[in-house]
Amino acid sequence: MTISAMPATPRADASALLAFDGPAHVIVEWLVVTGPGTVTPLSDATDVTGRAWAVYRPNGASGTATIRVQHGA
């Protein structure tokens, strides 16, 4: 299972599209564990291919964020 970001390192005044690859048809919850920013889910469950999407926004702050996806709860 992986999380990828496009772009991998967003500017502080921009956003990144996040993709989670995991099991198909499970509920997901996106969390910013450490660092700046917020995550807005675009889906609350993975699709038939196991993908779920969200948008990460640093909200003007620089630094590294750790994002976790809880799934299958």
C-alpha positions in Angstrom: 0.0 0.0 0.0 1.3 3.4 -0.9 0.5 7.1 -0.9 1.8 9.3 -3.7 1.6 13.0 -4.2 1.6 15.0 -7.4 3.7 17.2 -7.2 5.8 15.3 -4.6 6.8 18.6 -3.0 4.1 21.3 -3.3 4.9 25.0 -2.7 3.6 26.5 0.5 1.0 28.4 -1.5 -0.1 25.5 -3.7 -1.7 22.1 -3.3 -1.0 18.5 -4.2 -3.2 15.6 -5.4 -2.7 12.6 -3.2 -3.4 9.0 -4.4 -3.7 6.0 -2.1 -3.2 2.5 -3.6 -4.6 -0.3 -1.4 -7.3 -2.9 -1.2 -10.5 -2.4 -3.3 -13.8 -1.2 -1.7 -12.6 -0.2 1.7 -13.3 2.9 3.7 -10.4 5.3 4.1 -9.6 8.2 6.4 -6.9 10.7 5.6 -4.9 12.3 8.5 -2.1 14.9 8.7 0.0 13.2 11.4 2.8 15.8 11.7 3.6 19.1 10.0 1.5 21.9 8.4 -1.5 21.7 6.3 -4.8 20.0 5.7 -6.1 17.1 3.7 -9.5 17.2 1.9 -10.8 13.8 0.8 -12.1 13.4 -2.7 -13.4 10.0 -1.9 -14.2 8.2 1.3 -13.5 4.7 0.0 -11.2 3.0 -2.5 -12.6 2.1 -5.9 -12.5 -1.2 -7.7 -8.8 -0.7 -8.5 -8.0 0.1 -4.8 -7.4 3.9 -5.3 -8.7 6.8 -3.2 -7.9 10.5 -3.8 -7.4 13.6 -1.6 -6.0 17.1 -1.9 -3.2 18.3 0.4 -2.9 22.0 1.1 0.1 23.4 3.1 -2.0 26.5 3.9 1.0 28.8 3.3 3.3 27.0 5.8 6.6 25.5 4.8 7.9 22.3 6.2 7.4 18.5 5.9 4.1 16.9 6.5 3.5 13.3 7.3 0.2 12.0 6.0 -1.4 8.7 6.9 -4.3 6.8 5.4 -6.3 4.5 7.7 -8.2 2.0 5.8 -10.6 -0.9 6.2 -12.0 0.3 9.5 
